[in-house]
Amino acid sequence: MRVYCRDLAADDPAGVAAAAQIALDAFAHIPAFCDTYEDALAEVREALEPEKICLAAFAPGGEMLGWVGGMHSYALVWELHPLAVAPAGRWQGVGRALVTALEARIAAAGGLTIQLGTDDEFGGTNLFGQELYPDVLGAAQSLVSVANHPFVFYQKMGFVVTGLVPDANGFGKPDIMMCKRVQG
Ligand SMILES: CC(C)(COP(=O)(O)OP(=O)(O)OC[C@H]1O[C@@H](n2cnc3c(N)ncnc32)[C@H](O)[C@@H]1OP(=O)(O)O)[C@@H](O)C(=O)NCCC(=O)NCCS
């Protein structure tokens, strides 16, 4: 699908509401994240804080299909968080368009590395429910998706798994850390 991406504006109530609804729907499978519309709205408002980047993707007809946030973390490192594509808009290149647009913006801002964490709270990988200590890096090398975990999407976008945070969301629910170099 042809999509276009542009900044989401904090003073665009319809846009903010559409982004909140997308986050609510996109993260329905993740407990304790964007559980309610108010939670999702807070997530959008956080991404719209000054100094951060918040981009939304639109269909040719103007319907919002997804959005992504980026924030400076430290030194030349920026963090991608969050990324949400409406369930009906998936598998059509919307996520790719958003990440590509965010990479360009981060590179233009002088960033060199984008980092992200993509949790497995739902059994999306072989590491769900497993004891990862003490060989955490060995576990990271064995990582495979068993149920469409989004780390594979990020790999297709050029991100590399750089580590794991064991038990980030409770025992056996790790966060998968990934990085990518962006070029100016
Ligand atoms: C993950 C997500 C952002 C992907 O968005 P999308 O618009 O469906 O992705 P795209 O259509 O741009 O896909 C780009 C490529 O990744 C692949 N891909 C997309 N989602 C994938 C998944 N879950 N598993 C494996 N591959 C995936 C596509 O097949 C495509 O591959 P190709 O270039 O070889 O054709 C979307 O599924 C989503 O919002 N999920 C819920 C929220 C979420 O998990 N966000 C990320 C949390 S960190």
The ligand as an SDF file (V2000), in Angstrom:
LIG
                    3D

 48 50  0  0  0  0  0  0  0  0999 V2000
    5.2070   -5.2850   14.1710 C   0  0  0  0  0  0  0  0  0  0  0  0
    4.3850   -4.3410   13.2890 C   0  0  0  0  0  0  0  0  0  0  0  0
    4.7510   -2.9020   13.6220 C   0  0  0  0  0  0  0  0  0  0  0  0
    4.7140   -4.6260   11.8130 C   0  0  0  0  0  0  0  0  0  0  0  0
    4.0330   -3.6720   11.0060 O   0  0  0  0  0  0  0  0  0  0  0  0
    3.5690   -4.0140    9.4990 P   0  0  0  0  0  0  0  0  0  0  0  0
    3.0420   -2.7860    8.8850 O   0  0  0  0  0  0  0  0  0  0  0  0
    2.6520   -5.1920    9.5280 O   0  0  0  0  0  0  0  0  0  0  0  0
    4.9450   -4.4520    8.8370 O   0  0  0  0  0  0  0  0  0  0  0  0
    5.3360   -4.3610    7.2740 P   0  0  0  0  0  0  0  0  0  0  0  0
    4.1560   -4.7510    6.4510 O   0  0  0  0  0  0  0  0  0  0  0  0
    5.9560   -3.0290    6.9920 O   0  0  0  0  0  0  0  0  0  0  0  0
    6.4400   -5.5110    7.1960 O   0  0  0  0  0  0  0  0  0  0  0  0
    7.7860   -5.3160    6.7510 C   0  0  0  0  0  0  0  0  0  0  0  0
    8.4200   -6.6920    6.6290 C   0  0  0  0  0  0  0  0  0  0  0  0
    8.3860   -7.3470    7.8990 O   0  0  0  0  0  0  0  0  0  0  0  0
    7.6120   -8.5490    7.8280 C   0  0  0  0  0  0  0  0  0  0  0  0
    6.8430   -8.6470    9.0680 N   0  0  0  0  0  0  0  0  0  0  0  0
    5.9480   -7.7840    9.5500 C   0  0  0  0  0  0  0  0  0  0  0  0
    5.4810   -8.2040   10.7410 N   0  0  0  0  0  0  0  0  0  0  0  0
    6.1110   -9.3640   10.9920 C   0  0  0  0  0  0  0  0  0  0  0  0
    6.0480  -10.2850   12.0560 C   0  0  0  0  0  0  0  0  0  0  0  0
    5.2480  -10.0900   13.1320 N   0  0  0  0  0  0  0  0  0  0  0  0
    6.8110  -11.4150   12.0030 N   0  0  0  0  0  0  0  0  0  0  0  0
    7.6270  -11.6190   10.9320 C   0  0  0  0  0  0  0  0  0  0  0  0
    7.7440  -10.7600    9.8840 N   0  0  0  0  0  0  0  0  0  0  0  0
    6.9790   -9.6590    9.9290 C   0  0  0  0  0  0  0  0  0  0  0  0
    6.7330   -8.3840    6.6010 C   0  0  0  0  0  0  0  0  0  0  0  0
    6.3710   -9.6320    6.0480 O   0  0  0  0  0  0  0  0  0  0  0  0
    7.6590   -7.6020    5.6820 C   0  0  0  0  0  0  0  0  0  0  0  0
    8.6040   -8.5030    5.1330 O   0  0  0  0  0  0  0  0  0  0  0  0
    9.1410   -8.3490    3.6150 P   0  0  0  0  0  0  0  0  0  0  0  0
    9.8410   -7.0220    3.5530 O   0  0  0  0  0  0  0  0  0  0  0  0
   10.0440   -9.5180    3.4680 O   0  0  0  0  0  0  0  0  0  0  0  0
    7.9310   -8.3840    2.7440 O   0  0  0  0  0  0  0  0  0  0  0  0
    2.8590   -4.5540   13.4950 C   0  0  0  0  0  0  0  0  0  0  0  0
    2.5780   -5.9310   13.3360 O   0  0  0  0  0  0  0  0  0  0  0  0
    2.3310   -4.1120   14.8570 C   0  0  0  0  0  0  0  0  0  0  0  0
    1.9850   -2.9520   15.0540 O   0  0  0  0  0  0  0  0  0  0  0  0
    2.2370   -5.0590   15.8040 N   0  0  0  0  0  0  0  0  0  0  0  0
    1.6590   -4.7930   17.1390 C   0  0  0  0  0  0  0  0  0  0  0  0
    2.4770   -3.8230   17.9340 C   0  0  0  0  0  0  0  0  0  0  0  0
    3.9090   -4.2680   18.0540 C   0  0  0  0  0  0  0  0  0  0  0  0
    4.2000   -5.4420   18.2800 O   0  0  0  0  0  0  0  0  0  0  0  0
    4.8160   -3.2980   17.9310 N   0  0  0  0  0  0  0  0  0  0  0  0
    6.2310   -3.5380   18.0690 C   0  0  0  0  0  0  0  0  0  0  0  0
    6.5330   -3.7530   19.4920 C   0  0  0  0  0  0  0  0  0  0  0  0
    8.2090   -3.4300   19.8730 S   0  0  0  0  0  0  0  0  0  0  0  0
  1  2  1  0
  2  3  1  0
  2  4  1  0
  2 36  1  0
  4  5  1  0
  5  6  1  0
  6  7  2  0
  6  8  1  0
  6  9  1  0
  9 10  1  0
 10 11  2  0
 10 12  1  0
 10 13  1  0
 13 14  1  0
 14 15  1  0
 15 16  1  0
 15 30  1  0
 16 17  1  0
 17 18  1  0
 17 28  1  0
 18 19  1  0
 18 27  1  0
 19 20  2  0
 20 21  1  0
 21 22  1  0
 21 27  2  0
 22 23  1  0
 22 24  2  0
 24 25  1  0
 25 26  2  0
 26 27  1  0
 28 29  1  0
 28 30  1  0
 30 31  1  0
 31 32  1  0
 32 33  2  0
 32 34  1  0
 32 35  1  0
 36 37  1  0
 36 38  1  0
 38 39  2  0
 38 40  1  0
 40 41  1  0
 41 42  1  0
 42 43  1  0
 43 44  2  0
 43 45  1  0
 45 46  1  0
 46 47  1  0
 47 48  1  0
M  END
$$$$
